[in-house]
Amino acid sequence: MKPKYLGNRIQAFNRFKASETLLGIETILAITSSGLPSAASDSKPLKPF
């Protein structure tokens, strides 16, 4: 039962990281398409994928 629980935790973590990455990409696209330098400077630096 313990390994299965650990596997479920890892799967949930991977799903969270995937959604976080997609959100970061959408934010980058939104900032790039709108061309607002203030939004880019106010946002914290993004980790490379």
Helices and strands as residue ranges (DSSP letters): H 2-34, H 37-42
